[in-house]
Amino acid sequence: MSSLAIKEVRHPRQFRYLLEDARRDWTALGGLAGDIQPISNWKIDEPIRLDQGVLLVTYPTLRSMRGEHSRLKQIIDWAGADFDGVIAFDEAHEMGGVAGGEGALGAKEGSQQGISGVRLQNHLPAARILYASATGASEVNNLAYAVRLGLWGPETAFANREQFISSIRQGGIAAMELVARDLKATGLYMARALSFAGVEYEILRHELTPAQIEIYDTYANAWSIIHRNMEKALELTGVVDGLENTTLNSGAKASARSRFESTKQRLGPLRETVSFGRDEGRADRRANPKSWRWSARPSRRAATHGSHRLAA
């Protein structure tokens, strides 16, 4: 039996690590490293020659096209209409937004990434689908890709996807919790927490230099000016919500604050972090930066056993 694994990748180098990890886990289960093959082994215009095994695909690759050829059609042709293997969507929320909807700046079309994922499911009706996500139900519209969960359609309370999204959105968090409860009751949903066994925490303290304090104060003063004048600036420039006719203050301020916080983090105690990471690597532990707290100054670090690689 063949299977298909679809992964989220934000950098080409990350795919190499994912492939190594997938092969490591697969061999630990008794399989062969050669059973897992990336789709990049075949050009987009040639058939995939993999009789048995796992085909590893990234979301950007799934939606990619070149002329009349597409990776989606290539995968469907490889699987065949009677494919009954597993299609595992890791980080499935990457298909969120498939239904489009109303965004901060108006109506949005459905994402091509999500559309490709739904088309793959529809073209292979006998396939067994696995959705894996840590944030899949944070926004009801992002569940639109989960066409196999039976949340809408015949023998359900909702005639179609649009009715499901509209009704659950009106019910808010309480309605989302009911959806999760029903899915768990029917065995379609499993939720697990990561174990912290073997994890040790240590606080690194960094004393800010006068130059860092001056830079921090400058950025803080700039943010204060933005905070006081954002509403008026948006009103004067006509940046308004088309539905409620109000300024998009919350979204704009959140974006600006996020960039501000990112800038602060780049000014962080890099020397201490790198030194700590090297020491932990020599001790056969993995240093994992967890959070930056400039208000209280300490940065939390976690070290776990069994890895030489320093997490960036």
C-alpha positions as CSV (number, residue, x, y, z in Angstrom):
1,M,0.0,0.0,0.0
2,S,1.2,3.5,-0.8
3,S,0.6,6.6,1.3
4,L,0.9,10.3,0.8
5,A,2.3,12.7,3.5
6,I,1.9,16.5,3.0
7,K,4.1,18.8,5.0
8,E,4.5,22.5,5.8
9,V,8.0,23.9,4.8
10,R,9.0,27.5,5.0
11,H,12.6,27.1,3.9
12,P,14.2,24.6,1.4
13,R,16.7,23.5,4.1
14,Q,13.9,22.6,6.4
15,F,12.6,20.0,3.9
16,R,15.9,18.1,4.2
17,Y,15.5,17.9,8.0
18,L,11.9,16.8,7.6
19,L,12.9,14.0,5.2
20,E,15.6,12.8,7.6
21,D,13.2,12.9,10.6
22,A,10.5,11.0,8.6
23,R,12.9,8.3,7.5
24,R,14.2,8.0,11.1
25,D,10.8,7.5,12.5
26,W,9.7,5.1,9.7
27,T,12.8,2.9,10.2
28,A,12.1,2.9,13.9
29,L,8.7,1.3,13.1
30,G,10.4,-1.4,11.0
31,G,10.3,0.2,7.6
32,L,13.1,1.0,5.2
33,A,14.5,4.5,4.7
34,G,14.0,4.1,0.9
35,D,10.2,3.7,1.4
36,I,9.9,7.5,1.8
37,Q,10.5,9.4,-1.3
38,P,10.1,13.2,-2.0
39,I,8.1,14.1,-5.0
40,S,11.0,16.3,-6.2
41,N,12.6,13.0,-7.4
42,W,10.3,13.3,-10.4
43,K,9.8,16.2,-12.8
44,I,6.4,17.7,-12.9
45,D,5.7,16.4,-16.4
46,E,6.7,12.8,-15.8
47,P,4.9,9.9,-14.1
48,I,5.8,9.0,-10.5
49,R,7.4,5.6,-10.3
50,L,6.7,4.5,-6.8
51,D,4.8,1.2,-6.5
52,Q,4.8,1.1,-2.7
53,G,5.9,3.5,0.0
54,V,5.3,7.1,1.2
55,L,5.4,10.1,-1.2
56,L,6.5,13.2,0.7
57,V,5.0,16.5,-0.6
58,T,5.0,20.1,0.7
59,Y,2.0,22.4,0.5
60,P,3.7,24.8,-2.0
61,T,4.6,21.9,-4.2
62,L,1.0,20.6,-4.1
63,R,-0.4,23.8,-5.6
64,S,2.5,24.3,-8.1
65,M,1.9,24.3,-11.8
66,R,4.1,24.6,-15.0
67,G,2.2,25.2,-18.2
68,E,-0.4,22.5,-18.6
69,H,1.2,20.3,-15.9
70,S,0.4,20.4,-12.2
71,R,1.7,18.5,-9.2
72,L,-1.9,17.9,-8.1
73,K,-2.7,16.0,-11.3
74,Q,0.6,14.2,-11.2
75,I,-0.2,12.9,-7.6
76,I,-3.8,11.9,-8.6
77,D,-2.6,10.0,-11.6
78,W,0.0,8.2,-9.5
79,A,-2.5,7.3,-6.8
80,G,-5.2,6.1,-9.2
81,A,-9.0,6.4,-8.7
82,D,-9.1,3.3,-6.4
83,F,-6.4,4.6,-4.0
84,D,-7.3,3.6,-0.5
85,G,-4.0,4.5,1.3
86,V,-3.5,7.2,3.8
87,I,-3.2,10.9,3.0
88,A,-1.7,12.7,6.0
89,F,-2.0,16.4,6.1
90,D,0.5,17.6,8.6
91,E,0.0,21.2,9.8
92,A,-3.4,21.0,8.1
93,H,-4.2,24.6,9.0
94,E,-2.0,25.5,6.1
95,M,-5.1,24.8,3.9
96,G,-7.1,27.2,6.0
97,G,-8.9,29.9,4.1
98,V,-10.0,27.5,1.3
99,A,-13.5,29.0,1.4
100,G,-12.3,32.6,1.3
101,G,-14.4,35.0,3.2
102,E,-14.3,38.5,4.6
103,G,-10.8,39.8,5.6
104,A,-9.5,42.9,7.2
105,L,-9.4,44.7,3.8
106,G,-12.5,43.2,2.2
107,A,-13.5,39.9,0.6
108,K,-10.9,37.3,0.0
109,E,-10.8,34.5,-2.5
110,G,-10.1,30.9,-1.4
111,S,-6.4,30.1,-1.1
112,Q,-4.9,28.0,-3.9
113,Q,-3.2,25.8,-1.3
114,G,-6.4,25.0,0.4
115,I,-8.3,24.4,-2.9
116,S,-5.6,22.0,-4.0
117,G,-5.9,20.1,-0.8
118,V,-9.7,19.8,-1.0
119,R,-9.5,18.8,-4.7
120,L,-7.0,16.0,-3.8
121,Q,-9.5,14.7,-1.2
122,N,-12.4,14.9,-3.6
123,H,-10.5,13.1,-6.4
124,L,-9.5,10.2,-4.1
125,P,-12.8,9.3,-2.3
126,A,-11.5,6.0,-0.9
127,A,-8.4,7.5,0.6
128,R,-8.1,7.6,4.4
129,I,-7.5,11.1,5.5
130,L,-5.6,12.3,8.6
131,Y,-5.5,16.0,9.6
132,A,-2.9,17.0,12.1
133,S,-2.8,20.5,13.4
134,A,-2.2,22.4,16.7
135,T,-4.4,25.4,15.6
136,G,-6.9,23.9,13.3
137,A,-10.0,25.1,15.1
138,S,-8.9,28.6,16.1
139,E,-11.1,30.0,13.4
140,V,-14.1,28.2,12.1
141,N,-13.5,29.2,8.5
142,N,-10.2,27.3,8.7
143,L,-12.1,24.1,9.1
144,A,-13.4,24.4,5.5
145,Y,-10.7,22.1,4.3
146,A,-11.8,19.2,6.5
147,V,-14.4,17.8,4.1
148,R,-14.1,14.3,5.5
149,L,-15.2,15.1,9.0
150,G,-18.9,15.1,8.1
151,L,-19.5,18.5,9.6
152,W,-21.9,19.5,6.9
153,G,-24.0,17.8,4.1
154,P,-26.5,15.0,4.2
155,E,-27.6,13.7,7.6
156,T,-26.1,16.7,9.4
157,A,-27.5,19.9,10.8
158,F,-26.0,22.0,8.1
159,A,-26.8,21.7,4.4
160,N,-23.5,22.9,3.2
161,R,-20.1,24.4,4.2
162,E,-21.3,28.0,4.0
163,Q,-24.2,27.3,6.4
164,F,-21.9,25.5,8.9
165,I,-19.4,28.3,8.9
166,S,-22.0,31.0,9.3
167,S,-23.9,29.2,12.1
168,I,-20.8,28.2,14.1
169,R,-19.2,31.7,13.8
170,Q,-22.4,33.2,15.3
171,G,-22.1,30.8,18.2
172,G,-18.5,31.9,19.0
173,I,-16.1,29.8,21.1
174,A,-19.0,27.9,22.8
175,A,-20.1,26.6,19.4
176,M,-16.5,25.6,18.4
177,E,-16.2,23.7,21.7
178,L,-19.4,21.8,20.9
179,V,-18.0,20.9,17.5
180,A,-14.8,19.6,19.1
181,R,-16.8,17.6,21.7
182,D,-19.0,15.9,19.1
183,L,-15.9,15.0,17.0
184,K,-14.2,13.5,20.0
185,A,-17.4,11.6,20.9
186,T,-17.5,10.0,17.4
187,G,-13.8,9.1,17.5
188,L,-12.9,11.5,14.7
189,Y,-10.8,13.9,16.9
190,M,-7.9,13.1,19.2
191,A,-6.1,15.8,21.3
192,R,-2.8,15.2,23.0
193,A,-0.4,17.4,25.0
194,L,3.3,17.4,24.7
195,S,5.2,15.7,27.5
196,F,7.7,17.8,29.5
197,A,9.4,14.7,30.9
198,G,13.2,15.2,31.0
199,V,13.0,18.9,30.4
200,E,15.0,21.2,32.6
201,Y,14.6,25.0,32.8
202,E,17.3,27.5,33.5
203,I,17.1,31.3,33.6
204,L,19.7,33.4,31.8
205,R,20.1,36.9,33.0
206,H,21.3,39.7,30.7
207,E,22.1,43.1,31.9
208,L,21.1,45.7,29.3
209,T,23.9,47.9,28.2
210,P,23.4,51.7,28.1
211,A,23.2,51.6,24.3
212,Q,20.5,48.9,24.4
213,I,18.5,50.8,26.9
214,E,18.7,54.0,24.7
215,I,17.5,52.0,21.7
216,Y,14.7,50.4,23.6
217,D,13.5,53.7,25.0
218,T,13.5,55.2,21.5
219,Y,11.4,52.4,20.1
220,A,9.0,52.6,23.1
221,N,8.5,56.3,22.6
222,A,7.8,55.7,18.9
223,W,5.2,53.1,19.8
224,S,3.6,55.5,22.3
225,I,3.2,58.1,19.5
226,I,1.6,55.5,17.2
227,H,-0.7,54.4,20.0
228,R,-2.0,57.9,20.6
229,N,-2.5,58.8,16.9
230,M,-3.4,55.6,15.1
231,E,-7.2,56.1,15.2
232,K,-7.0,59.6,13.7
233,A,-4.5,58.6,11.1
234,L,-6.7,55.7,9.9
235,E,-9.7,58.0,9.8
236,L,-7.9,60.6,7.7
237,T,-6.5,58.0,5.2
238,G,-9.9,56.3,4.8
239,V,-8.8,52.9,6.1
240,V,-12.2,51.6,7.3
241,D,-14.0,48.4,7.8
242,G,-16.4,48.0,4.8
243,L,-18.9,46.1,6.9
244,E,-19.0,48.2,10.1
245,N,-17.8,51.5,8.7
246,T,-15.3,51.8,11.5
247,T,-11.5,52.2,11.4
248,L,-9.4,49.0,11.4
249,N,-7.7,50.2,14.5
250,S,-7.3,46.8,16.3
251,G,-5.7,45.1,13.3
252,A,-3.4,47.9,12.4
253,K,-2.2,48.3,16.0
254,A,-1.7,44.6,16.5
255,S,0.4,44.5,13.3
256,A,2.5,47.5,14.4
257,R,3.0,46.1,17.9
258,S,4.1,42.8,16.5
259,R,6.8,44.4,14.4
260,F,7.8,46.5,17.4
261,E,8.2,43.4,19.6
262,S,10.1,41.6,16.8
263,T,12.5,44.5,16.7
264,K,13.0,44.3,20.5
265,Q,13.8,40.6,20.2
266,R,16.5,41.2,17.6
267,L,18.2,43.4,20.1
268,G,18.3,40.5,22.6
269,P,21.2,39.0,24.5
270,L,22.6,37.0,21.6
271,R,26.1,36.5,23.1
272,E,24.6,34.7,26.2
273,T,22.3,32.6,24.1
274,V,25.0,31.4,21.7
275,S,27.4,30.6,24.5
276,F,24.7,28.7,26.4
277,G,23.7,26.7,23.3
278,R,27.3,25.7,22.7
279,D,27.8,24.6,26.2
280,E,24.6,22.5,26.1
281,G,25.6,21.0,22.8
282,R,28.9,19.8,24.2
283,A,26.9,18.2,27.0
284,D,24.8,16.3,24.5
285,R,21.7,18.4,25.2
286,R,19.5,20.6,23.0
287,A,19.1,24.2,23.8
288,N,15.7,25.5,23.0
289,P,15.0,29.3,23.3
290,K,11.5,29.6,24.7
291,S,10.7,33.3,25.3
292,W,12.1,36.8,25.6
293,R,11.0,39.0,28.6
294,W,12.7,42.3,28.5
295,S,10.4,43.7,31.1
296,A,11.8,41.3,33.7
297,R,15.0,40.7,31.7
298,P,15.4,37.0,32.1
299,S,15.2,34.8,29.0
300,R,14.0,31.3,29.6
301,R,15.8,28.4,28.1
302,A,15.1,24.7,28.0
303,A,17.6,21.9,27.5
304,T,16.6,18.4,26.6
305,H,18.8,15.3,26.3
306,G,19.8,13.5,23.1
307,S,20.5,16.1,20.4
308,H,23.6,18.0,19.3
309,R,21.7,20.4,17.1
310,L,21.1,23.9,18.3
311,A,17.6,25.2,17.7
312,A,17.6,28.6,16.0
